[in-house]
Amino acid sequence: MAGSEAGDGVPVLVAYASAHGSTREIAERIAERLARAGHRVETYEVDGTVPPDPGRYHAVIIGSPVHDMRWVPEAAAYVHRHQAALERRRVWLFSVGMSEALGRPFHARAVRHEPRDLPGLREVVHPEETRQFPGALRRRHLTPLGRVIFRAMGGRYGDHRDWDRVDAWAEAIVRGLPRAERRRPPV
Ligand SMILES: Cc1cc2nc3c(=O)[nH]c(=O)nc-3n(C[C@H](O)[C@H](O)[C@H](O)COP(=O)(O)O)c2cc1C
């Protein structure tokens, strides 16, 4: 768990799963932006062992990589396990996939289609908003069969994250939260 310097803002949880680190870094970036705006942010990886209780927070942001067109099980399980607390909180969900890495026409199709379990997750927690971000994918992350399929879809390995989009989303979340005294930048 990572915590931010306390501002006078609301307590916010950024919970994420990450197989290879790119969702973690997006979660940390969002947390950093919210902390900069004065909120008291805690960042947790949900790996099934340390279950941060969402009931302790005003707002909860949950992110997952997309594997085989779905959220990874530990992230989806976290949402379902904490359904009762989450439905009474402000919740934002984000997914990290590889749509930007694909060639045409797969790219257009991937951008249009959200992860298959997202409609179900939306029913469970009624999020303020859900968002998809491009992530990073390396050849070593895929099985030999996965590499063949990825290549057939015109896929390009690499880091496709768009930090401006991540920052813009974090700023939109900040605008949706009660105003906080902004933290002074370190001298
Ligand atoms: C086994 C595997 C399956 C994947 N399946 C999908 C998928 O169905 N759709 C998608 O958009 N991205 C898929 N991806 C891409 C990942 O979601 C993307 O690389 C993401 O950045 C991974 O996040 P992470 O680094 O936090 O694990 C897959 C990646 C792996 C390794």
The ligand as a MOL file (V3000), in Angstrom:
LIG
                    3D

  0  0  0     0  0            999 V3000
M  V30 BEGIN CTAB
M  V30 COUNTS 31 33 0 0 0
M  V30 BEGIN ATOM
M  V30 1 C -2.4630 -13.0440 -21.5540 0
M  V30 2 C -2.8850 -11.6760 -22.0000 0
M  V30 3 C -4.1460 -11.4970 -22.5620 0
M  V30 4 C -4.5500 -10.2170 -22.9730 0
M  V30 5 N -5.8150 -10.0720 -23.5010 0
M  V30 6 C -6.2280 -8.8180 -23.8490 0
M  V30 7 C -7.5420 -8.6160 -24.3590 0
M  V30 8 O -8.3350 -9.5290 -24.5050 0
M  V30 9 N -7.9070 -7.3630 -24.7210 0
M  V30 10 C -7.0740 -6.2970 -24.5810 0
M  V30 11 O -7.4450 -5.1690 -24.9170 0
M  V30 12 N -5.8160 -6.4600 -24.0840 0
M  V30 13 C -5.3780 -7.6960 -23.7250 0
M  V30 14 N -4.1120 -7.8650 -23.2310 0
M  V30 15 C -3.2370 -6.7130 -23.1130 0
M  V30 16 C -3.1430 -6.1980 -21.7000 0
M  V30 17 O -4.3930 -5.8570 -21.1840 0
M  V30 18 C -2.2450 -4.9730 -21.6890 0
M  V30 19 O -0.9740 -5.4050 -22.0570 0
M  V30 20 C -2.1910 -4.2790 -20.3300 0
M  V30 21 O -1.3770 -3.1560 -20.4360 0
M  V30 22 C -1.6500 -5.1780 -19.2580 0
M  V30 23 O -1.6450 -4.4970 -18.0110 0
M  V30 24 P -0.5670 -4.8430 -16.9140 0
M  V30 25 O 0.7840 -4.4360 -17.4460 0
M  V30 26 O -0.9760 -4.0410 -15.7320 0
M  V30 27 O -0.6310 -6.3080 -16.6460 0
M  V30 28 C -3.6760 -9.1200 -22.8270 0
M  V30 29 C -2.4100 -9.3180 -22.2670 0
M  V30 30 C -2.0120 -10.5660 -21.8480 0
M  V30 31 C -0.6420 -10.7230 -21.2290 0
M  V30 END ATOM
M  V30 BEGIN BOND
M  V30 1 1 1 2
M  V30 2 1 2 3
M  V30 3 2 2 30
M  V30 4 2 3 4
M  V30 5 1 4 5
M  V30 6 1 4 28
M  V30 7 2 5 6
M  V30 8 1 6 7
M  V30 9 1 6 13
M  V30 10 2 7 8
M  V30 11 1 7 9
M  V30 12 1 9 10
M  V30 13 2 10 11
M  V30 14 1 10 12
M  V30 15 2 12 13
M  V30 16 1 13 14
M  V30 17 1 14 15
M  V30 18 1 14 28
M  V30 19 1 15 16
M  V30 20 1 16 17
M  V30 21 1 16 18
M  V30 22 1 18 19
M  V30 23 1 18 20
M  V30 24 1 20 21
M  V30 25 1 20 22
M  V30 26 1 22 23
M  V30 27 1 23 24
M  V30 28 2 24 25
M  V30 29 1 24 26
M  V30 30 1 24 27
M  V30 31 2 28 29
M  V30 32 1 29 30
M  V30 33 1 30 31
M  V30 END BOND
M  V30 END CTAB
M  END
